[in-house]
Amino acid sequence: MTGNRVPAPAFGIPWRIFSRLPSVAMIIYFQQRSVTVAAGRIMPGLPISQMWAAWLASAALLVSALDAGICADRVVHA
């Protein structure tokens, strides 16, 4: 009866996805930094203070962290 089962892979991590994680992490890092760098140019054009620019940077960080957590959860439980 065990002839119907598909053998489990030798490694639990799909290596194609694992090899792309550093590049995804680098893109996320540059996106986070671009928000803080762009804030200096955005603030004079829009009526926002440094506090609101910090809130925007924090929101971008939170969204990217949640997105990374969701993607990691899908990879682990795939």
C-alpha positions as CSV (number, residue, x, y, z in Angstrom):
1,M,0.0,0.0,0.0
2,T,2.9,2.4,0.3
3,G,3.5,2.3,-3.4
4,N,0.9,5.1,-3.9
5,R,2.8,7.6,-1.8
6,V,5.1,10.2,-3.3
7,P,8.5,10.2,-1.6
8,A,9.3,13.2,0.5
9,P,12.0,15.5,-0.9
10,A,15.4,15.2,0.6
11,F,15.5,18.9,1.6
12,G,12.6,20.8,3.0
13,I,13.5,24.1,1.4
14,P,12.9,24.7,-2.3
15,W,16.4,25.8,-3.3
16,R,15.2,28.0,-6.2
17,I,13.2,30.2,-3.8
18,F,15.9,30.1,-1.2
19,S,18.6,31.3,-3.7
20,R,16.4,34.4,-4.6
21,L,15.9,35.5,-1.0
22,P,19.0,37.7,-0.8
23,S,18.1,39.7,-3.9
24,V,14.5,40.2,-2.6
25,A,16.0,41.3,0.8
26,M,18.2,43.8,-1.1
27,I,15.3,45.2,-3.0
28,I,13.2,45.6,0.2
29,Y,16.1,47.4,1.9
30,F,16.5,49.9,-1.0
31,Q,12.8,50.5,-1.0
32,Q,12.8,51.3,2.7
33,R,15.8,53.6,2.3
34,S,14.2,55.4,-0.6
35,V,11.3,56.5,1.5
36,T,13.5,58.2,4.0
37,V,15.7,59.8,1.4
38,A,12.7,61.0,-0.6
39,A,11.2,62.5,2.5
40,G,13.7,65.4,2.3
41,R,12.5,66.3,-1.1
42,I,8.8,65.6,-0.5
43,M,8.5,67.7,2.7
44,P,9.0,71.2,1.1
45,G,6.4,70.4,-1.6
46,L,3.7,69.0,0.7
47,P,2.6,70.4,4.0
48,I,4.0,67.5,6.1
49,S,6.3,67.7,9.1
50,Q,9.2,65.6,10.1
51,M,6.9,63.6,12.4
52,W,4.6,62.7,9.4
53,A,7.6,61.7,7.3
54,A,8.7,59.4,10.2
55,W,5.2,57.9,10.2
56,L,5.4,57.3,6.5
57,A,8.8,55.6,6.9
58,S,7.5,53.5,9.7
59,A,4.4,52.5,7.7
60,A,6.6,51.4,4.8
61,L,8.7,49.4,7.1
62,L,5.7,47.7,8.7
63,V,4.1,46.9,5.3
64,S,7.3,45.4,4.0
65,A,7.8,43.4,7.2
66,L,4.2,42.0,7.0
67,D,4.7,41.2,3.4
68,A,7.9,39.4,4.0
69,G,6.3,37.4,6.8
70,I,3.4,36.4,4.6
71,C,5.8,35.3,1.8
72,A,7.9,33.4,4.3
73,D,4.9,31.7,5.7
74,R,3.9,30.6,2.2
75,V,7.3,29.3,1.5
76,V,7.6,27.3,4.7
77,H,4.1,25.8,4.5
78,A,4.2,25.2,0.7
